[in-house]
Amino acid sequence: MWQWILTLDRILRGQTTQISALREDKFDIPIYGMAVIIQTLGAIYGLCMGLFSISPGGSGHAMQIIASMLKVPALFVCTLIVTFPSLYVFNALVGSRLLILSVLRLLLASLAVILAVLASIGPIVGFFSFTTTSYEFMILLNVFVFTVAGLLGLAFLLQTLHRMTILRSEASATSMTQPSPPEPEMGPLEHPREHVLARHVKTVFRIWVIVFGLVGCQMAWVLRPFIGHPNQPFTWFRHPDSNFFQAVAKAAIKLFS
């Protein structure tokens, strides 16, 4: 477990996605280890998310905490299962040399970044759970936290895919007959200098990011409730109606009206 935590630390510091390491095909994070880390971090955030249920403004059902601890990891696992095939196909279309196992490792690393951000903000969510009685505010707060974490994780994914595409271009260029100058150390979200990604590659990656975001939002709607409505009994799942975006809009209108 400690080795998996150290691997996550290297991912967050950008050590696993340096161009020098990727050039030598050293993106070899443990699949099982990252899966365990994702489940653990998701359960931590689910715990903080579900605390509102036992707060003065909550539903009073402690089972909601356990449900949230199970549902947050399930949300990311289900989203991974649904979107993984499309990422592999999109990745192949732009000429990346990542094989299917490497694509899986990369997506797991991106999810680990998302969950690490979520778990780090979890105590703040727990703090607001006991200092407000507004159910709508807690919905919007969690949507905001998930959005921030998702954007950071997807930025990590796109930058790594960008670097992989650069290496693909280098491998096919005749200039590779001469030694390449050493690349400077970069953070995981830092854009490689003096490299421009082709417009069609950017378009393909951005389309996939939109697809991933839409799937994640609707998956969260399918798995709700995560917080627990104060005026409704505890339930593992609610009857499907409306959609994620309508629910967020209604919460915002009710909060600010």
C-alpha positions as CSV (number, residue, x, y, z in Angstrom):
1,M,0.0,0.0,0.0
2,W,2.8,2.4,0.8
3,Q,4.4,1.8,-2.6
4,W,1.0,2.6,-4.2
5,I,0.8,5.9,-2.2
6,L,4.4,6.8,-3.4
7,T,3.3,6.1,-7.0
8,L,0.4,8.5,-6.5
9,D,2.8,11.1,-5.1
10,R,5.0,10.7,-8.2
11,I,2.0,11.1,-10.5
12,L,0.9,14.3,-8.7
13,R,4.5,15.7,-8.9
14,G,4.7,14.9,-12.6
15,Q,7.6,12.4,-12.2
16,T,5.8,9.6,-14.1
17,T,4.9,11.8,-17.1
18,Q,8.2,13.5,-17.8
19,I,8.9,13.3,-21.5
20,S,12.2,11.6,-20.8
21,A,10.4,8.8,-18.9
22,L,7.6,8.5,-21.5
23,R,10.3,8.3,-24.3
24,E,11.6,5.2,-22.6
25,D,8.1,3.7,-22.1
26,K,8.3,4.0,-18.4
27,F,4.7,4.8,-17.8
28,D,4.2,1.6,-15.9
29,I,2.0,2.5,-12.9
30,P,0.4,-0.6,-11.1
31,I,-3.1,-1.1,-12.4
32,Y,-4.3,-2.9,-9.3
33,G,-2.6,-0.5,-7.0
34,M,-4.2,2.5,-8.6
35,A,-7.6,0.8,-8.5
36,V,-7.2,0.4,-4.8
37,I,-6.1,4.0,-4.3
38,I,-9.0,5.2,-6.3
39,Q,-11.5,3.2,-4.2
40,T,-9.9,4.4,-1.0
41,L,-9.8,8.0,-1.9
42,G,-13.4,7.8,-3.2
43,A,-14.6,6.3,0.1
44,I,-12.9,9.1,2.0
45,Y,-14.7,11.8,0.0
46,G,-17.9,9.8,0.2
47,L,-17.6,9.9,4.0
48,C,-17.2,13.7,4.0
49,M,-20.0,14.1,1.5
50,G,-22.4,12.0,3.5
51,L,-21.8,13.8,6.8
52,F,-24.5,16.3,5.9
53,S,-27.1,13.5,6.5
54,I,-26.3,13.6,10.3
55,S,-25.9,17.4,10.5
56,P,-28.6,19.6,11.9
57,G,-30.0,20.3,8.4
58,G,-29.7,16.7,7.2
59,S,-32.0,13.8,6.9
60,G,-30.8,12.1,10.1
61,H,-30.1,8.8,8.4
62,A,-26.5,7.6,9.1
63,M,-26.8,4.9,6.4
64,Q,-26.4,7.7,3.9
65,I,-22.7,8.0,4.9
66,I,-22.1,4.3,4.1
67,A,-24.0,4.7,0.8
68,S,-22.0,7.7,-0.2
69,M,-18.7,5.9,0.7
70,L,-19.7,3.1,-1.7
71,K,-21.3,5.3,-4.4
72,V,-18.4,7.8,-5.0
73,P,-15.9,5.0,-6.0
74,A,-18.6,3.3,-8.0
75,L,-19.3,6.5,-9.9
76,F,-15.7,6.6,-11.2
77,V,-15.4,2.9,-11.8
78,C,-18.7,2.9,-13.9
79,T,-17.6,6.1,-15.8
80,L,-14.2,4.4,-16.5
81,I,-16.0,1.3,-17.9
82,V,-18.3,3.3,-20.1
83,T,-15.6,5.7,-21.5
84,F,-12.5,3.6,-21.8
85,P,-13.3,2.1,-25.2
86,S,-13.9,5.6,-26.7
87,L,-10.6,6.9,-25.3
88,Y,-8.6,4.0,-26.8
89,V,-10.2,4.6,-30.2
90,F,-9.8,8.4,-30.1
91,N,-6.2,7.9,-28.9
92,A,-5.5,5.6,-31.9
93,L,-7.0,8.1,-34.3
94,V,-4.5,10.8,-33.5
95,G,-1.5,8.4,-33.9
96,S,-0.5,7.9,-30.3
97,R,1.7,4.8,-29.7
98,L,-0.1,3.9,-26.4
99,L,-1.3,0.3,-26.4
100,I,-4.6,-0.6,-24.7
101,L,-2.9,-1.5,-21.4
102,S,-1.1,1.8,-21.4
103,V,-4.3,3.7,-22.1
104,L,-5.9,2.0,-19.1
105,R,-2.9,3.0,-16.9
106,L,-3.2,6.5,-18.1
107,L,-6.9,6.7,-17.4
108,L,-6.4,5.2,-14.0
109,A,-3.7,7.8,-13.2
110,S,-6.1,10.6,-14.3
111,L,-8.8,9.2,-12.0
112,A,-6.3,9.0,-9.2
113,V,-5.6,12.7,-9.7
114,I,-9.3,13.5,-9.6
115,L,-9.8,11.4,-6.4
116,A,-6.7,12.9,-4.8
117,V,-8.1,16.4,-5.3
118,L,-11.5,15.3,-4.0
119,A,-10.1,13.7,-0.9
120,S,-8.0,16.7,-0.2
121,I,-11.1,19.0,-0.3
122,G,-13.2,16.5,1.6
123,P,-12.6,18.0,5.0
124,I,-13.8,21.4,3.7
125,V,-17.0,19.7,2.5
126,G,-17.4,18.1,5.9
127,F,-16.9,21.5,7.6
128,F,-19.7,23.1,5.5
129,S,-21.9,20.0,6.2
130,F,-22.1,21.0,9.9
131,T,-22.1,24.7,9.5
132,T,-25.1,25.1,7.1
133,T,-28.6,23.7,6.9
134,S,-29.1,24.4,3.2
135,Y,-29.5,21.3,1.2
136,E,-29.3,23.2,-2.1
137,F,-26.0,24.8,-1.0
138,M,-24.5,21.4,-0.3
139,I,-25.6,20.2,-3.7
140,L,-24.0,23.1,-5.5
141,L,-20.8,22.9,-3.3
142,N,-20.3,19.3,-4.2
143,V,-21.0,19.9,-7.9
144,F,-18.4,22.7,-7.8
145,V,-15.8,20.4,-6.0
146,F,-16.4,17.6,-8.5
147,T,-16.0,20.1,-11.4
148,V,-12.7,21.5,-10.1
149,A,-11.3,18.0,-9.5
150,G,-12.5,16.7,-12.9
151,L,-11.0,19.6,-14.8
152,L,-7.6,19.1,-13.1
153,G,-7.7,15.3,-13.7
154,L,-8.7,15.8,-17.4
155,A,-6.0,18.5,-17.8
156,F,-3.5,15.9,-16.5
157,L,-4.8,13.4,-19.0
158,L,-4.7,15.8,-22.0
159,Q,-1.1,16.9,-21.2
160,T,0.1,13.4,-21.0
161,L,-1.6,12.4,-24.2
162,H,0.0,15.6,-25.7
163,R,3.4,14.5,-24.7
164,M,2.8,11.0,-26.1
165,T,1.8,12.6,-29.4
166,I,4.9,14.6,-29.4
167,L,7.0,11.5,-29.0
168,R,5.1,9.9,-31.9
169,S,6.0,12.9,-34.1
170,E,9.7,12.7,-32.9
171,A,9.9,9.0,-33.8
172,S,8.7,9.6,-37.3
173,A,11.0,12.7,-38.0
174,T,14.3,12.4,-39.6
175,S,15.8,14.6,-37.0
176,M,15.8,11.6,-34.7
177,T,19.0,10.5,-36.2
178,Q,20.7,13.2,-34.0
179,P,20.6,13.1,-30.2
180,S,17.7,15.0,-28.7
181,P,18.5,17.8,-26.2
182,P,17.5,16.9,-22.6
183,E,14.0,18.0,-21.7
184,P,13.5,20.3,-18.7
185,E,11.5,19.0,-15.7
186,M,7.8,19.8,-16.0
187,G,4.8,19.6,-13.8
188,P,2.0,17.2,-14.6
189,L,-0.2,20.1,-16.0
190,E,2.6,22.1,-17.6
191,H,2.5,22.5,-21.4
192,P,5.7,21.3,-23.2
193,R,7.5,24.3,-24.6
194,E,8.2,24.7,-28.3
195,H,5.7,22.0,-29.2
196,V,2.3,22.7,-30.8
197,L,-0.4,20.1,-30.9
198,A,-2.1,19.7,-34.3
199,R,-5.6,21.2,-34.5
200,H,-7.3,18.0,-35.3
201,V,-5.6,16.2,-32.4
202,K,-6.8,19.0,-30.0
203,T,-10.3,18.6,-31.4
204,V,-10.4,14.8,-31.0
205,F,-9.1,15.0,-27.4
206,R,-11.5,17.9,-26.5
207,I,-14.5,15.9,-27.9
208,W,-13.6,13.0,-25.7
209,V,-13.3,15.2,-22.6
210,I,-16.8,16.5,-23.2
211,V,-18.0,12.9,-23.6
212,F,-16.3,11.9,-20.4
213,G,-17.9,14.9,-18.5
214,L,-21.4,14.2,-19.8
215,V,-21.1,10.5,-18.9
216,G,-19.8,11.3,-15.4
217,C,-22.6,13.8,-14.8
218,Q,-25.4,11.5,-15.9
219,M,-23.8,8.5,-14.0
220,A,-23.9,10.6,-10.8
221,W,-27.5,11.3,-11.5
222,V,-28.2,7.6,-11.9
223,L,-26.4,6.7,-8.6
224,R,-28.0,9.5,-6.5
225,P,-28.7,10.3,-3.7
226,F,-25.2,11.1,-2.4
227,I,-26.2,13.6,0.3
228,G,-29.7,12.6,1.2
229,H,-32.7,15.0,1.1
230,P,-33.7,16.2,4.6
231,N,-37.4,15.6,3.9
232,Q,-37.2,12.2,2.3
233,P,-36.5,8.7,3.8
234,F,-33.2,7.0,3.2
235,T,-33.0,5.1,-0.1
236,W,-30.1,3.6,-2.0
237,F,-31.4,4.8,-5.3
238,R,-34.1,7.2,-6.5
239,H,-36.6,6.7,-9.3
240,P,-35.0,8.0,-12.6
241,D,-36.6,11.3,-13.6
242,S,-35.4,14.6,-15.1
243,N,-31.6,14.8,-15.5
244,F,-28.4,16.1,-13.8
245,F,-28.4,19.5,-15.3
246,Q,-32.0,20.3,-14.6
247,A,-31.5,19.2,-11.0
248,V,-28.5,21.5,-10.6
249,A,-30.4,24.4,-12.2
250,K,-33.4,23.9,-9.8
251,A,-31.0,23.8,-6.8
252,A,-29.4,27.1,-7.9
253,I,-32.7,28.8,-8.5
254,K,-34.1,27.7,-5.1
255,L,-30.9,28.7,-3.3
256,F,-30.7,32.2,-4.7
257,S,-34.5,32.9,-5.0
